[in-house]
């Protein structure tokens, strides 16, 4: 892969387990489909990579409607990991994804350790996939999901088993709905994860005061969008102080300025989520924005921004507020 540049000589690429990504801007799982739905709206080849919609062993219909609710500066979703299943993905989606000049990272969801292993093993034999993001943090399913990612031992067990099945980048997607996300991140790191994605959605709900019923069929769902950015930044900062592996920062990123904040607090790269529904080209605009910021500030390597926050307050003090 070539380093994305507009003639400035600015280094935008970074490497994870031997895989070079052209820049540090990705689209988050569940917000960009399987990459083929909006290719005519955005040049996906300009992205660092695509995180696909979650895949399970068998197709999942997800939760019944109503499963999306707009909120102040965000949205609640209770999709329930609806997906076409790994076999259909291989037969109908992966062939097309191989035509892109960007990297494909497949997000895996499961209801058991065996299902995680089965899905990854089947994908491992396919060309065109450079790595895996493991979803142990979805708050919208009855089995598995967030239950896996709130237990250090279980997170480590899943990571350890999957590590034995692949030499490709293995990224664990973490939930913020825990007391200390750093403890879960350490468990993933110790078990062989190459990186962690921080954060998945926050648990939230909405109520219809006319009917006096929840607006979501599942009562609660996952809150995303600009409303969660301050929480996401704090969680990335916490994890960055606890682990040495790279972090993919996610949560409420709506502009270049937002994305740079995530780099400064310790994210090696960012994933753009909910904003894809508003502006499908937002990720490319942010990638260009990184270069413009670097040029204006005479920065030769975007990587020098990672963890460059000038914070005088000791982390132990910050932690006491979390």
Beta strands, then each sheet from edge to edge (+ up, - down):
strand 1: 14-16
strand 2: 19-21
strand 3: 25-27
strand 4: 49-51
strand 5: 68-71
strand 6: 74-77
strand 7: 103-108
strand 8: 131-135
strand 9: 169-173
strand 10: 195-198
strand 11: 202-205
strand 12: 207-208
strand 13: 213-214
strand 14: 220-224
strand 15: 246-250
strand 16: 269-272
sheet 1: 1+ 2-
sheet 2: 3+ 4+ 7+ 8+ 9+ 10+ 15+ 16+ 3+
sheet 3: 5+ 6- 14+ 11-
sheet 4: 12+ 13-
end
